[in-house]
Amino acid sequence: MDKSRRSVVRRNIEPKNKGKPLVTPLSPTAVYHYQDADQLQEVYDNKSEGFTYSRYGNPNATILAEKISWMEGATSGVVTASGMTALSSVFLALLKAGDCLAAATQLYGQTLKVTGQILPRLGMQTTYFDASDSSTFSDAITAEIRIVITEIVSNPMLRITDFKALIKAAKEVGAIVLVDNTFTTPNGFRPLDYGADLVMHSVTKMLSGHSDLNLGYIGGNDPEILKKIDDLISTLGLNASPHNCWLAERGLQTFDIRIKKAQENASELAKVLLNHPKVTVVHYPELPLHPDHKLAQELLKNGFGTMVSFVLKGDRDNLNLFLRAAENIPYGPTLGDVATMIIIPSISSHRELSKEQRLELGIEDNLIRVSVGIESFDLIKEDFIDALAAS
């Protein structure tokens, strides 16, 4: 056959190259081919390393997972399609009908939906505890509990988990401790170092940092637990896109610089809001008036985070005036972006809770959650002062 007439449909042979790319190559392929059946069998039998089908893993996902695992002090981890798939994979891999879990009352709204609505439909029951009040642990974390889930810094009220007491209560009954570390990040706290079994992230947020992808991560130090989770992820197709992993790895390279600047800005913004007449209360763990300030000082050694929440005086009309005037601050249901962003939890992250449930958690209708970015603080301050004046 004349090779010059080969069909363009035929797959190309990679050109020889003794050099290695400086930037991680993107591997968008769905499948990996082998020279013969013996080669492929060796991979399936774990006698040699390799990839076979992208639902079971791909190079970009492996590289990203290894980097986040290093940050968290995990021996292994896996990335998933989103933070919620990471969370769900733990429950589906480790729980069965009749099992029980204990969850903090202060969690991301969709996590509360999973624990309160979806898992009960599958025959799993959830009890709740106040993560910042250790006196509530014994009633919720009993011998029947298989998994305990919490956030170190809660969404959106920024309450702090009494983590040492929680670990003690969970270990006494042999429960697995799962921590959503999205808000806190490994820079703020590494749960595995303090006794947690599993740590998860919405990589979409601060780790990747640019609001241009959806990814999740779950990691730990118990190979048996991680294998169960990894098998479920690949079986159900909860795996991560190579392209998104490639983008997230690129974003991760500037993580240390981004979080340092964003935390500095968040601290300054909290102080500005604290003294403003249009604001009734400010939630930020660094502030001495924060109910968990001492816990925050104990646990958060590298700063108090990039999130600030505050309550705007007035009603829905005042809220809308603020949002319209804050034209340089995007309103969007995410966080951890390089740019400062805001949401209203009562109509966004916690919209599926009743008003009574929200108020019980402290989430007022005019609560505004700010994900503080890395802009010059003078710009952030000016935007908020102008928007508050307009409200």
FENUR-V482561 format. One record per backbone hydrogen bond with DSSP energy under -0.5 kcal/mol. NH is the residue of the N-H (numbers start at 1). CO is the residue of the C=O. E is the energy in kcal/mol with one decimal. If there is no record, write none. Layout:
# FENUR-V482561
<<NH	CO	E> <NH	CO	E>>
This chain:
# FENUR-V482561
<<3	1	-0.7> <5	2	-2.1> <6	3	-1.5> <10	7	-1.3> <28	26	-0.6> <32	52	-2.5> <40	36	-1.5> <41	37	-2.6> <42	38	-2.0> <43	39	-1.4> <44	40	-2.3> <45	41	-2.1> <46	43	-1.6> <47	42	-2.9> <48	42	-1.2> <54	30	-2.5> <56	53	-2.5> <57	54	-1.0> <62	58	-2.3> <63	59	-2.5> <64	60	-2.1> <65	61	-2.6> <66	62	-2.2> <67	63	-1.8> <68	64	-2.4> <69	65	-2.5> <70	66	-2.0> <71	67	-1.9> <72	68	-2.2> <73	69	-1.1> <74	69	-2.6> <75	220	-0.8> <76	220	-1.7> <78	218	-2.3> <80	216	-2.4> <81	238	-2.3> <86	82	-1.7> <87	83	-2.3> <88	84	-2.7> <89	85	-2.2> <90	86	-1.2> <90	87	-0.6> <91	87	-1.5> <92	88	-2.8> <93	89	-1.9> <94	90	-2.1> <95	91	-2.0> <98	123	-3.6> <99	96	-2.4> <100	144	-0.8> <101	125	-2.5> <102	147	-2.7> <103	127	-2.8> <104	149	-1.7> <105	129	-2.2> <107	105	-1.1> <111	108	-0.7> <112	108	-2.0> <113	109	-1.6> <114	110	-2.0> <115	111	-2.6> <116	112	-2.3> <117	113	-2.5> <118	113	-1.6> <119	114	-2.9> <121	117	-0.8> <121	118	-0.6> <122	118	-0.7> <122	119	-1.2> <123	120	-1.4> <124	119	-2.3> <125	99	-1.9> <127	101	-2.2> <129	103	-1.7> <131	129	-0.8> <133	130	-2.0> <134	132	-0.5> <136	133	-2.0> <137	134	-1.4> <138	134	-0.5> <140	136	-1.0> <141	137	-3.3> <142	140	-1.2> <145	142	-1.8> <146	100	-3.3> <147	100	-0.8> <148	176	-3.2> <149	102	-2.4> <150	178	-1.8> <152	180	-0.7> <154	152	-0.5> <154	159	-2.5> <156	154	-0.5> <158	154	-1.8> <161	152	-2.0> <162	131	-3.0> <163	161	-2.1> <166	162	-2.0> <167	163	-2.8> <168	164	-1.9> <169	165	-2.2> <170	166	-2.5> <171	167	-2.7> <172	168	-1.6> <173	169	-0.7> <173	170	-0.7> <174	171	-0.7> <175	170	-2.5> <176	146	-3.0> <178	148	-3.4> <178	176	-0.6> <179	198	-2.1> <180	150	-2.6> <181	179	-0.9> <181	200	-2.6> <185	181	-3.0> <188	184	-0.9> <188	185	-1.0> <189	185	-2.0> <191	189	-0.6> <193	190	-1.3> <194	190	-0.5> <194	191	-1.3> <195	192	-1.2> <196	191	-2.2> <197	177	-1.8> <198	177	-2.3> <199	219	-2.4> <200	179	-2.8> <201	217	-2.0> <203	201	-1.0> <203	215	-0.8> <204	215	-1.4> <205	202	-2.0> <208	203	-1.5> <209	205	-3.0> <211	204	-0.6> <216	80	-2.0> <217	201	-1.8> <218	78	-2.2> <219	199	-2.5> <220	76	-2.1> <221	197	-0.7> <223	221	-0.7> <226	222	-2.4> <227	223	-2.1> <228	224	-1.8> <229	225	-2.0> <230	226	-2.9> <231	227	-2.7> <232	228	-1.8> <233	229	-2.4> <234	230	-2.3> <235	231	-2.3> <236	232	-2.7> <237	233	-0.7> <238	233	-2.7> <240	79	-0.6> <245	241	-2.3> <246	242	-2.4> <247	243	-2.3> <248	244	-2.6> <249	245	-2.4> <250	246	-1.6> <251	247	-2.3> <252	248	-2.4> <253	249	-1.0> <253	250	-0.6> <254	251	-1.4> <255	252	-1.6> <258	254	-2.7> <259	255	-2.9> <260	256	-1.5> <261	257	-1.9> <262	258	-2.7> <263	259	-2.4> <264	260	-1.7> <265	261	-2.3> <266	262	-2.5> <267	263	-2.3> <268	264	-1.8> <269	265	-2.7> <270	266	-2.5> <271	267	-1.4> <272	268	-1.9> <273	269	-2.8> <274	270	-1.9> <275	271	-0.9> <275	272	-0.7> <276	273	-1.7> <279	276	-1.6> <280	311	-2.4> <281	311	-0.7> <283	309	-3.9> <284	282	-0.6> <287	284	-1.9> <290	287	-1.9> <293	290	-1.8> <296	292	-2.6> <297	293	-2.2> <298	294	-1.7> <299	295	-2.4> <300	296	-2.8> <301	188	-0.6> <301	299	-1.2> <303	300	-0.6> <308	370	-2.2> <309	283	-2.0> <310	368	-2.3> <311	281	-2.2> <312	310	-0.5> <312	366	-2.1> <313	278	-2.9> <319	315	-1.9> <320	316	-2.6> <321	317	-2.2> <322	318	-2.2> <323	319	-2.5> <324	320	-2.5> <325	321	-2.0> <326	322	-1.8> <327	325	-1.8> <329	326	-1.6> <330	328	-0.6> <330	340	-0.6> <332	330	-0.6> <332	342	-1.7> <334	332	-2.5> <338	209	-1.0> <341	371	-2.3> <342	330	-2.3> <343	369	-1.9> <345	343	-0.6> <347	344	-1.9> <348	344	-0.6> <348	345	-0.8> <350	345	-2.4> <351	348	-1.4> <353	350	-1.4> <358	354	-2.6> <359	355	-2.8> <360	356	-1.9> <361	357	-1.1> <361	358	-0.6> <362	359	-0.9> <363	358	-2.8> <364	362	-1.3> <367	364	-1.7> <368	310	-3.5> <369	343	-2.6> <370	308	-3.8> <370	368	-0.5> <371	341	-3.0> <371	369	-0.5> <372	306	-2.5> <372	370	-0.8> <374	338	-3.1> <379	376	-1.0> <380	376	-1.5> <381	377	-3.1> <382	378	-2.1> <383	379	-2.3> <384	380	-2.3> <385	381	-2.7> <386	382	-2.4> <387	383	-2.2> <388	384	-2.7> <389	385	-2.0> <390	386	-1.9> <391	387	-1.2>>
